[in-house]
Structures are given as C-alpha cells and as structure tokens.
C-alpha cells in the first residue's frame, strides 16, 4: 500500500508540475504574441511616418527648387516695387511738361529711380523739341 501511495503521490506531483509548466508556457506564449502584435503595429506606424516624411521632404525640396529659381528675380521685384512707390505721385512716361528755367515744353521719356535701401533719388529723362535728351530732377518741371 505504501508503494501505491508513493506512486500515487509521484503521479500527482508529475501532473501538477505538468499543469504548472503548461500554464506558464501558455502565458509566456500569449505574452510573446502580444509583444509581437504591438511590434507589428509600431512598425506599421513607423512606415506610415516614413512615407509621410518622404512626401514632406519632396514637397520641401520642390519649394526650395522653386525658391532658388525665383530668388534671382528678388532684387528686380523689390526694385520695381520701390520704383512704383517712389513714382506714385509723379509725372508718367509720355506726359508733356514744362521746364521751370525757360518754360519750354518737353516730353517725359523715362522716370529713373535709384538709390539704396534707405534713400533714393528720382530723375526724369526728357526729350526736347530738337531731340536732345537730358536727365533732370522733378523740381525742374511743372
């Protein structure tokens, strides 16, 4: 009888250890599968972010290209705006004006604007009746 009891205890111990090891293995498998699922989700998010990043980089690169192409016209654009602001209230090209020193009639051929960022000058290029061209300041005509 004692032998049966020892065999019975051995079987019970073996079965309980098997159940404990089986449960532990199942929990370990379940934990690993959850970690693998989270890893796949994270990798998917990473791929989406990389795709979005490359799209943004292409957009920024194309804007840099356009900016580079148009930057050579920045000085011209600023000077045209400067000229328009400076000549807003002045005579325009083609106007017939009178000279103050001798009251002769002249035609404005061009309005010249020059200077730097903080100061500028305005001059008129006028044509006289005898086809001579002269640059004069705005104070000399009316």
KATA-V23616 format. One record per pair of residues at least 12 apart in sequence whose ideal C-beta (glycine too) atoms are under 7 Angstrom apart, sorted by the first residue. I is the first residue (numbers start at 0). J is the second residue. Records with the same first field share a line. If there is no record, write none. Layout:
I: J, J
//
This chain:
81: 112, 119
82: 112
85: 112, 119, 121
86: 110, 112, 121
89: 110, 121, 137
90: 107, 123
91: 107
92: 107, 108, 109, 110
93: 106, 107
94: 107
96: 140, 141
97: 140, 141
98: 139, 140
99: 139, 140, 141
100: 139
103: 127
105: 125, 126, 127
106: 125, 126
107: 123, 125
108: 124, 125, 126, 132
109: 124
110: 123
111: 124, 134
121: 137
122: 134, 135, 136
123: 135, 137, 140
//
